[in-house]
Amino acid sequence: ALGDLAQLVKGSGFVAYQGKGVFRWGHDHRPRYAASVKKSVISVLMLQALEQGRIGSLDEPVARFEPRLADLNEGRDGGMTWRHLANMLSGYGLVERPGEAFAYNDYAVALWYDTLM
């Protein structure tokens, strides 16, 4: 069945069961696949910053930490929160305001990471 799955989805993949790798296909060992994991790591770091009081709330404007956001994109990006960044709802550089539309945006992920660090 896993072979059929690999044929269906193509590309590369890895299946783990009870903590052990049971099936892999394609080139899942290449570093380019680490990018998707980055979002999970940033989420953990963000929640740790919240627990430690480094950020006050997930609904706190990111512009508090990066004031230049207030002037970007005709001021729209100034309303962006940590929650918006974590949920791909930032509107970073888009026509839509934060929270108005989902957009998978690598630039927003970079902003999220850089500002958090």
Buried (B, 14 or more C-beta within 10 A) or exposed (E): EEEEEBEEEEEBBEEEEEEEEEBBBBEEEEEEBEEEEEBEEBBEBBBEBBEEEEBEEBEBBBBBBBEEBBEBBEEBBBBBBBBBBBEBBBBBBBEEBBBEEEBEBEEBBEBBBEBBE
